[in-house]
Amino acid sequence: MENILPILIADAPRALIELCGVNLLERLLRILQRLGFRRAIVFSTTPEIVGAELAKRSWPREHITADLVSSATKPLTAEWLLEQSPADCFLIVPANIYCDARLLAALCPKNSPAALVDSNPPEFARTLIRSGPALITRDFLLALSPTTPFLNELTRKTDHGRIDTVDAAKVDDYIVSMRRHVRPLCFRVPLEHDRRLAERISLDSAQKGALDLPAYLHGPIETGVISLLCKTRITPNQITIAGLVIGCSATAAFTVGQVGLGILGALIFGIVDGLDGKQSRVKIETTERGKWEHHLDYLIENSWWAAIAFHLWQSNQLPNVFYLLALLVASHLLDEFAKRRVKIAKGRLLDDVTPFDRAFRLIAARRNVYVWMLACGFLSGTFPQSYAFICGWAAFSAAVHLVRAIWICNASARRVIDLRI
């Protein structure tokens, strides 16, 4: 990214339309930072308004410098672009658009000038991309008129096929970490109706796929909460801390034998735990530290199983409960090993390799499934037995995943051998 200079064309009020609590210009700057850019130029015919917005402190884009240039008296031309930097390439992005980060990432590695198009856009995005993002080289700019508005020339060359294109419809839409296909989109957001539609698209794209049964119920609740939280100043880290407090409270309740309160806390934690990730994805507030949040979740949920085991042992309801706890922990470790092997072999998560894996994910041993099983045991007066059952279910799920991992890895190895032959 060192030889590419982003140029954002940002005119109020359209570049400052808010989408899930973040205006379009701010959203693009956050995306550019996460793509590795550390400097951008913001070209605006309304420099006072846009400058006031850029002057606001924003931690999600604190590592990218945005230099504001007024275009009130000078149009954006090839000559002006060449004067801005010795960069080999310029990434030109109108700031009045919603644009998936994957599309900008697909433009950047191009070795020649390229414009973003969409050969099969959804109906609402049919007005795409005649003045959309484009990667432009110095040689391309030198061949243009130094005085003609640059965007007019770019549109003309795109329409006549005189510039390479990156087709949004052909960009890989599978996101490994999300376990689902999410169509990358880029479209203008000029009207209130389009803004509401873009918000729904953004909220939907933050939802992971291949869920367990409880998560299918949690999902709509989480999305409804995030649709409100994203318009506040609450950060993903603050949500994580709230979840930590709730999770630790559940541990304390289990330890002292308040099983009902513990299960209630665990159920609430199951919803809150999905909020921080969704908030960070919707508002482009992801951080490196946030990637370690799932390790904290893992510690919290294991503290529940240990606390329950302590309570059942202390109350003499299951004298040999620590053997069950050891089985649970060993099963989790085996399960993680199997999933890691599949990810290395296939480049995707075991839960989303085949229809069978997605179906088994619905009921496979996981925190949410455990909590529901424990809740059923508590309500039916068979809580100790339900704890023993989740430990056995963990072992069964790990065995299924291990068999699947062996099958998938062997199939991948055979395929590699066949290709070499």
C-alpha positions in Angstrom: 0.0 0.0 0.0 3.0 2.3 0.3 2.9 3.4 -3.3 -0.9 4.0 -3.4 -2.4 7.3 -2.3 -6.1 7.3 -1.5 -8.0 10.3 -2.7 -11.5 10.7 -1.2 -13.9 13.1 -2.9 -16.1 14.3 0.0 -18.7 17.0 -0.4 -21.3 17.8 2.3 -24.0 16.8 2.9 -23.8 13.5 1.1 -20.4 12.4 2.3 -21.6 13.0 5.9 -24.7 10.8 5.7 -24.7 8.6 8.8 -24.9 4.9 8.4 -25.2 2.9 11.7 -23.9 5.8 13.7 -20.9 6.5 11.4 -20.9 8.9 8.5 -19.8 7.7 5.1 -16.5 9.6 5.0 -15.5 8.4 8.4 -16.4 4.8 7.5 -14.2 4.9 4.4 -11.2 6.3 6.4 -11.7 3.5 9.0 -11.7 0.9 6.2 -8.6 2.4 4.6 -6.7 2.3 7.9 -7.5 -1.4 8.3 -6.3 -2.0 4.7 -2.9 -0.6 5.7 -3.1 3.0 4.6 -1.6 5.7 6.7 -2.3 8.8 4.7 -5.2 10.0 2.5 -6.2 13.2 0.8 -9.8 14.5 1.2 -10.8 16.6 -1.8 -13.9 18.7 -1.0 -16.0 21.6 -2.4 -17.3 22.2 1.2 -14.0 22.3 3.1 -15.4 24.1 6.2 -18.0 21.5 6.9 -15.9 18.5 6.0 -12.9 19.9 7.8 -14.9 20.3 11.0 -15.8 16.6 10.7 -12.2 15.5 10.1 -11.1 17.6 13.1 -13.1 15.5 15.5 -11.1 12.9 17.5 -11.8 9.4 16.3 -9.9 6.5 17.8 -10.9 4.0 15.1 -9.0 6.0 12.5 -6.2 7.5 14.6 -3.5 5.9 12.6 -4.4 7.4 9.2 -3.8 11.1 8.4 -6.4 12.8 6.3 -5.2 16.0 4.6 -8.0 18.2 3.5 -7.8 20.1 0.1 -10.3 22.6 -1.0 -11.7 22.3 -4.5 -14.0 25.3 -4.3 -11.9 27.1 -6.9 -10.1 24.2 -8.7 -11.7 21.1 -10.2 -10.2 17.6 -9.7 -8.0 17.1 -12.7 -5.2 14.7 -13.8 -2.7 17.6 -13.3 -3.9 18.3 -9.8 -3.6 14.6 -8.9 -0.1 14.3 -10.2 0.9 17.3 -8.0 -0.2 15.7 -4.8 2.4 13.0 -4.3 5.1 11.0 -6.0 3.0 7.9 -5.5 2.8 5.5 -8.4 -1.0 4.9 -8.0 -4.0 6.8 -6.7 -7.1 5.1 -5.3 -9.9 7.4 -6.1 -13.0 6.9 -3.9 -16.2 9.1 -3.9 -17.2 9.5 -0.2 -20.9 9.4 -0.8 -20.9 5.5 -1.1 -21.3 2.4 1.0 -18.4 0.2 -0.1 -17.4 -3.2 1.2 -13.7 -3.2 2.3 -13.1 -6.4 0.1 -13.8 -4.4 -3.0 -11.2 -1.7 -2.2 -8.8 -4.5 -1.3 -9.5 -6.1 -4.7 -8.6 -2.9 -6.5 -5.3 -2.2 -4.7 -3.2 -5.2 -6.1 -4.0 -4.3 -9.7 -0.9 -3.6 -11.8 -2.9 -1.4 -14.3 -5.6 1.2 -14.0 -8.9 -0.4 -13.0 -12.4 0.8 -12.1 -14.9 -1.0 -9.9 -18.0 -2.2 -11.6 -20.8 -4.7 -10.9 -22.1 -6.9 -13.7 -25.0 -8.2 -11.6 -25.9 -5.7 -8.9 -29.0 -6.1 -6.7 -32.0 -4.1 -7.9 -31.5 -1.3 -5.4 -27.9 -0.9 -6.6 -28.5 -0.6 -10.3 -27.2 3.0 -10.2 -23.7 1.7 -9.3 -20.7 2.6 -10.3 -20.2 5.0 -13.1 -18.4 7.3 -10.7 -17.3 4.7 -8.2 -13.8 3.7 -6.8 -10.9 3.4 -9.3 -7.2 2.7 -9.1 -5.3 5.1 -11.4 -1.6 5.0 -12.3 0.7 8.0 -13.0 1.1 6.9 -16.6 -2.7 6.8 -17.0 -3.0 10.4 -15.6 -0.2 11.7 -17.9 -2.2 10.5 -20.9 -5.3 12.6 -19.8 -6.1 16.2 -20.5 -4.6 18.3 -17.7 -7.6 20.6 -17.5 -10.6 18.4 -18.1 -12.4 17.2 -14.9 -10.9 13.8 -14.0 -14.1 12.0 -13.1 -15.7 12.9 -16.5 -12.7 11.3 -18.3 -12.8 8.3 -16.0 -16.5 7.7 -16.6 -16.0 8.0 -20.4 -13.1 5.5 -20.4 -15.0 3.1 -18.3 -18.1 3.2 -20.5 -16.0 2.6 -23.6 -14.0 -0.3 -22.1 -10.7 1.6 -22.2 -9.8 0.7 -18.6 -9.6 -2.6 -16.8 -12.4 -3.4 -14.3 -12.8 -5.2 -11.1 -16.3 -6.9 -11.1 -17.9 -6.9 -7.6 -20.0 -9.8 -8.7 -16.9 -11.9 -9.2 -15.1 -11.1 -6.0 -14.9 -14.0 -3.6 -17.8 -13.6 -1.3 -16.9 -16.2 1.3 -15.6 -15.0 4.6 -13.9 -17.7 6.6 -14.2 -16.0 10.0 -17.9 -15.4 9.4 -18.6 -19.0 8.1 -20.8 -17.6 5.4 -21.1 -16.0 2.0 -21.6 -12.2 2.1 -22.0 -10.5 -1.3 -19.7 -7.5 -1.4 -21.6 -4.3 -2.5 -20.8 -0.8 -3.4 -23.5 1.8 -4.0 -24.4 5.4 -3.5 -26.4 6.4 -0.4 -28.1 9.7 -1.4 -31.6 9.2 0.0 -33.2 8.4 3.3 -34.7 5.2 1.9 -31.3 4.1 0.7 -29.7 4.9 4.0 -32.1 2.7 5.9 -31.5 -0.1 3.3 -27.7 0.3 3.6 -28.1 0.0 7.4 -30.0 -3.2 7.1 -27.3 -4.6 4.7 -24.5 -3.5 7.2 -26.3 -5.2 10.1 -27.0 -8.4 8.1 -23.3 -8.6 7.0 -22.2 -8.5 10.6 -24.1 -11.8 11.4 -22.0 -15.0 11.4 -23.3 -18.1 9.7 -23.4 -21.8 10.5 -24.9 -21.2 13.9 -26.0 -23.5 16.7 -29.7 -23.6 17.5 -29.6 -21.2 20.5 -27.7 -18.7 18.4 -30.4 -18.6 15.8 -32.7 -17.2 18.5 -30.0 -14.9 19.8 -29.2 -13.5 16.3 -32.3 -11.4 15.8 -32.2 -10.1 19.4 -28.5 -9.1 18.9 -29.2 -7.4 15.6 -32.1 -5.4 17.2 -29.9 -4.3 20.1 -27.0 -3.4 17.8 -29.3 -1.3 15.5 -29.8 0.9 18.6 -26.3 0.6 20.2 -24.5 1.5 17.0 -26.0 5.0 17.1 -24.5 5.6 20.6 -20.9 6.1 21.7 -20.7 2.7 23.4 -17.6 0.9 22.1 -17.1 -2.8 21.6 -14.6 -2.9 24.5 -17.2 -1.5 26.8 -19.6 -4.2 25.7 -16.9 -6.8 26.3 -16.3 -5.5 29.8 -20.1 -5.7 30.5 -20.0 -9.3 29.3 -17.1 -10.0 31.5 -18.9 -8.7 34.6 -22.0 -10.8 33.7 -19.9 -13.9 33.0 -18.0 -13.6 36.3 -21.3 -13.1 38.1 -22.6 -16.3 36.7 -19.4 -18.1 37.9 -19.9 -16.7 41.4 -23.5 -17.8 41.4 -22.7 -21.3 40.4 -19.9 -21.5 43.0 -22.3 -20.7 45.9 -25.0 -23.0 44.6 -27.3 -20.3 43.1 -27.8 -22.4 40.0 -30.9 -20.5 38.7 -29.1 -17.2 38.9 -26.0 -18.7 37.3 -28.0 -20.1 34.3 -29.8 -16.7 33.9 -26.5 -14.9 33.9 -25.1 -17.5 31.4 -28.1 -17.0 29.1 -27.7 -13.2 29.2 -24.0 -13.6 28.6 -24.8 -15.7 25.5 -26.5 -12.6 23.9 -24.1 -9.9 25.2 -21.1 -11.9 23.9 -22.4 -11.5 20.3 -22.8 -7.8 20.6 -19.2 -6.6 20.8 -18.2 -8.4 17.6 -21.2 -7.1 15.7 -20.7 -3.6 17.0 -17.1 -3.6 15.8 -18.0 -5.0 12.4 -20.9 -2.6 11.8 -19.0 0.5 12.9 -15.6 -0.6 11.5 -14.1 -0.5 15.0 -12.2 -3.8 14.8 -8.8 -3.9 16.6 -6.0 -6.4 17.0 -6.9 -6.7 20.7 -10.5 -7.5 19.8 -9.3 -10.7 18.0 -8.3 -12.1 21.5 -11.7 -11.5 23.0 -12.8 -15.1 22.3 -9.9 -16.4 24.5 -11.5 -14.4 27.4 -14.9 -15.9 26.6 -13.3 -19.4 26.7 -11.9 -18.7 30.2 -15.2 -17.5 31.4 -17.2 -20.4 30.1 -14.7 -22.9 31.5 -15.0 -21.2 34.9 -18.7 -22.0 34.8 -18.1 -25.7 34.3 -15.5 -25.7 37.0 -17.8 -23.8 39.4 -20.7 -26.1 38.7 -18.4 -29.1 39.3 -17.3 -27.6 42.6 -20.9 -27.0 43.7 -22.0 -30.5 42.8 -19.0 -32.0 44.6 -19.4 -29.9 47.7 -23.1 -30.7 47.9 -22.4 -34.4 47.3 -24.8 -34.5 44.4 -22.0 -35.9 42.1 -19.1 -37.1 44.1 -17.0 -38.0 41.0 -17.9 -34.9 39.2 -14.3 -33.8 38.6 -13.8 -36.9 36.4 -16.6 -35.5 34.3 -15.0 -32.1 34.2 -11.7 -33.6 33.0 -13.6 -35.4 30.3 -15.2 -32.1 29.3 -11.9 -30.2 29.1 -10.2 -33.0 27.2 -13.0 -33.2 24.7 -12.8 -29.4 24.1 -9.0 -29.8 23.4 -9.6 -32.6 21.0 -12.3 -30.7 19.3 -10.0 -27.7 18.8 -7.3 -29.9 17.4 -9.7 -31.5 14.9 -11.0 -28.1 13.8 -7.5 -26.6 13.4 -6.4 -29.5 11.2 -9.4 -29.0 8.9 -8.7 -25.2 8.7 -5.2 -25.9 7.6 -6.3 -28.5 5.0 -9.3 -26.7 3.6 -8.8 -23.0 4.5 -12.2 -22.9 6.2 -13.8 -23.9 9.4 -15.0 -27.4 10.0 -18.5 -26.2 10.9 -19.1 -25.0 7.3 -17.3 -27.5 5.1 -20.3 -29.6 4.1 -24.1 -29.7 4.7 -23.6 -32.4 7.3 -21.1 -30.2 9.2 -23.5 -27.3 9.2 -26.4 -29.5 10.3 -24.3 -31.0 13.1 -23.2 -27.5 14.2 -26.9 -26.9 15.2 -26.6 -29.3 18.1 -22.9 -29.9 18.6 -21.3 -29.3 22.0 -20.9 -25.6 22.5 -21.4 -23.1 25.3 -24.9 -22.0 24.2 -26.1 -25.7 23.8 -24.7 -26.6 27.2 -26.5 -23.7 28.9 -29.8 -24.7 27.4 -29.3 -28.3 28.5 -28.4 -27.2 32.0 -31.5 -24.9 32.0 -33.7 -27.8 31.0 -32.1 -30.0 33.8 -32.6 -27.3 36.4 -36.3 -26.7 35.5 -36.9 -30.5 35.5 -35.1 -31.1 38.8 -32.3 -33.1 37.1 -29.5 -30.6 37.2 -26.7 -33.0 38.2 -27.7 -35.4 35.5 -27.8 -32.6 32.9 -24.2 -31.7 33.8 -23.1 -35.3 33.3 -25.0 -35.3 30.0 -23.2 -32.2 28.7 -19.8 -33.8 29.5 -20.8 -36.9 27.6 -22.2 -34.8 24.7 -18.8 -32.9 24.6 -17.0 -36.3 24.2 -19.5 -37.4 21.5 -19.2 -34.1 19.5 -15.4 -34.2 19.7 -15.4 -37.8 18.4 -17.6 -36.8 15.4 -15.4 -33.8 14.6 -12.3 -36.0 14.9 -13.7 -38.5 12.4 -14.7 -35.7 10.1 -11.2 -34.1 10.3 -9.5 -37.4 9.5 -11.9 -37.9 6.5 -11.5 -34.3 5.2 -7.7 -34.2 5.6 -7.2 -37.6 4.0 -9.4 -36.5 1.1 -7.4 -33.3 0.7 -4.1 -35.2 0.8 -5.3 -37.7 -1.9 -6.4 -34.7 -4.1 -3.0 -33.2 -3.8 -1.3 -36.5 -4.8 -3.6 -36.9 -7.8 -2.8 -33.4 -9.0 0.9 -34.0 -8.7 0.5 -37.2 -10.7 
